[in-house]
Amino acid sequence: MNPGLPPVDPSVTAELVGALSPRLRKRLDAGVAKLAARPVVREGDIVRIAVDDDTELVLHTAGGAVNRADAIRCGCLLAPDCLHRAAAASAAPVAVDDEVAAPRSGPTAAAAPADEQANAPQGDTEPPGPPQTGGGAPAPDATTPAQLTAARAVFEATAAVLEAGTDGAGAVLQAELLRAAHSARLAGLPRASASAVAVVTGVRAARSADPAYRLADLADTVCDALAVAHRLPAATGADLAGLRGAARQPYRPDGSLRLYGLFSEAVLTATGYAGAVTWTADADGRLYTVSDVAPGGPGRAIGAADRAVRIGDTALTPRELSRAGLAVSGATVSPTGRLGAGAGVRAVRASGASWHDGPTARLWAVPVAQQVGRALAGGPDAHGLLFLDVTLAGTVRETTGECLLADCEGLTLRLAAAHDDPALPHRDNLRLLAAARGARLRIVARLTPGPLPRALLLAVEHPADRAARVDLGLDRLQHADLPASEGAVPGPLPAPAADEAPLHLLRRRVHQTVSGGRRVLALPGGGAGGDGGRLRRLGLATAGDCLDGLHAAAADRSRDAFGRLLPADTDRFARAWLTSAVYLREVERALCAEAWNASGETRSSPLAV
């Protein structure tokens, strides 16, 4: 994927790829790889790509995105039926509908609220969280034939991507899923549409070796897309409304607000959006956000801290707002707490508050278990933020890199970088904080659901100045910022012993399928020598059954009367994988609550599932 290209509407990519001849379709992935490396020149609403010395591609944007197939023009002799136009659309980020954001549910809701902000329009509208009641015509109580057809198309296209894995899901399969996403949007299924687009974005990130790509995140996204499409046909009432999703939730008037800045987090998404989201709180501890996110890459995210954002008749940079305050009159607020910027909003700069005293200190007074329980519960308030007091204990090396170890009320907490893109300072700051071993700090982190206490570190109080704070995605710590008694960064500690259920036997196969497809499980030895039986012997009978069912579906290939392999049953395989993924998600959610003792009581086992 070339982040320098403007976002392209899913229908445009589907149309251009669908028009290619079978011969050109076979060459499409090579064409995408070639264009992804070509320089991009922007001239207002026109984007130019020099394919070679004699051929130029021109993309005409409207509102920052390419919305029509004829807006991509090529100067080669085969145009308009050439490979270049389809390759350009396939190499560009997917345009995300302003009216909808990718759905988040359950424990994954806490993973990336900033991504939802990235897709938000600048007026008084907001991408949907849970569906709202009231306002506008009610949706019908049953799915329409068009919605059933669209949901089936999303399921089949997502199943085809899962069958191939990220390694085999090239531009043609991606275009089919984008076609299904467009059909779902037209049929009034914004949640299914957004889920399908999110799968394509994740597959492209994997294939382009995007530093921000995480296999576990893509597995969750694929699970969401399949689950929504699978459940829609039989859903009714409130469940159906939630599966359909909602478009453009209106802001509601919220009168006068006195807000205190907390921190700012950098946003850099695989969909081609970048910037910053600033979090504030009122005297009651309710959270509000101010977003400055637009199409762009790492450069826009890096510069976001000092780019002024207008709120009413006041302009503050995220760095200023996160340390100051705001008095707002005529405020409008979305269900997820995003402040509107309508014409009737008035705002003036006000004094801020320390994390240790004043109105914001109450956020750290909430018991940790209660904070985790709120994050796992879902809903508009499930922003996933944790306000913790920790004592740093060094670093530990994991398969995904190093993370900080910290003591939090007797729990050993692992704090990971919120973003792995080397252009952002997250990981460098984490390494420097390791030198402050023993320091007692207030932090803001985002819960990462899992069997061990883990979170993504977003902001900390300054190690040498309690009154200051550091936004780890926007500010860069220096060695001089560390306490004078601290010296060189110590090496990583041995990984602490973890009493973790052996769910990795199932998790590994679920994730391997997303990256390698069915063939990974169907290869000789793919059954891993009776892992299902091992899980049952350890008391995880359902996990063992899920794993055996997944392997059986992967190996199920029938032959015709002449001994030739028949087409694979992608539907059965997708359903077997979905069963395993949903089970794994729910058990890990229970294990997460147990690890943080989110229930506030001791239980014998969270695995009675």
C-alpha angles and dihedrals in degrees: 000000000000109000090195091070120087118252114272124212113249092237091057094053092046092050096048095045092044091055094057121106118245089255093054092045089062089056096044098095091052089049091051091051091051095049093045089065097047121102118254124218120198123203108175108290092353124087121192130198122187103218090184138327093293105031130068130183118210123196120194114204131201116196090356096303140081107247104168133051092228089058088076110071130179130199097211124113094250095055134157089025094045132122094240098072093051091044091053092051091047093048094051126084115266113257109240116217109249088222097062142034128202108279121251123196139174116347094350090064089081095051102083121001087152089066089059089053089052091064096045121117119236097241128073096294130099137202110254129270116172112346116271126223123230129027122083129015114322117249117250116268093237135047114261122231089253091053092049090052092047093048090051091050091052091049094049095045092047090047089053090053090049090048091056098036123213089293092061102028098100130171095288094057090042090054091052090053090048089051089054090048091053091049091050091051091051090048092056098258103124094162094055090044093052091046092054092049090049090055091053091048091051093048091051091049090052094048093047094048091240108190090225093056116117121183092212091056092052090048089055091048093051089048090053093050094048094042095051093048092044096050099042099081094057099035124111139177119356092354091057091048090053093049092049091052126207135264126226108347108213122239115244126218111260102179118219122353133191107202133186122205117244110172144311127237127203118240122208114158134186088236090071100261126128141170136085141295118210119207122211135173137208126224091274093055096253112148127233129180136211113201131204103175126139139148109303147100139248092307092062092047092050093050095043095091092069100034111107117240118202117228110179105310095338128086121202132164117237089249091055096043094048089059100034135049139247134218110203130186125188088021121182119199134188122226088260093052101258113151116234123229100209125150093260095057117107123188139170131188116259138177120289131223136236120247088236101053140017127038098326095056090075089072090068091046093067109101113257093234090055092050092051092046090053091050092051094046095071126212132111093307094053094101089146095229118148122197105203143170109218142170113222115234104179131264137304127205117235133175090264094048137276124326134184121258117215137172113235114180091323095316121116102232125195114212116197132187112273092219131021099202106123091220090068120070098230098108096038090052091049091055092051093048088058087071090062091070109166094023117137108222141170111230142179116219139162119239117249106200113228145114092281128053103266137155142169111250113232108163139000137187110258110274091226101031122046092195093058131069136201125220099211095206095049108026127061120219119217130204087251089062092065122091112277092244092060122087136170121004107265121231122259119283123236110272109268117244110268126203092214126162112243092250088128087085089067097030092056092055093045091053094041089057092056092053102034104023129219093321092069090063095037094055118104106277091021089122088067094224103289103324088154090060091047091054091051092050088053091054098261097116095156092050090051092050091049092051094047091048091051093051092046092052091048093051095045105109117147126202132217126236090280094053096255119142114254121221112285119259096244091174094060092045093049092050092049090050092046091052090054094044095049092047091049092049094051095046092048089050089055091046090050091054090048093048092054091034086235092168092060092232137081116255128190095229138346091205101083090117 
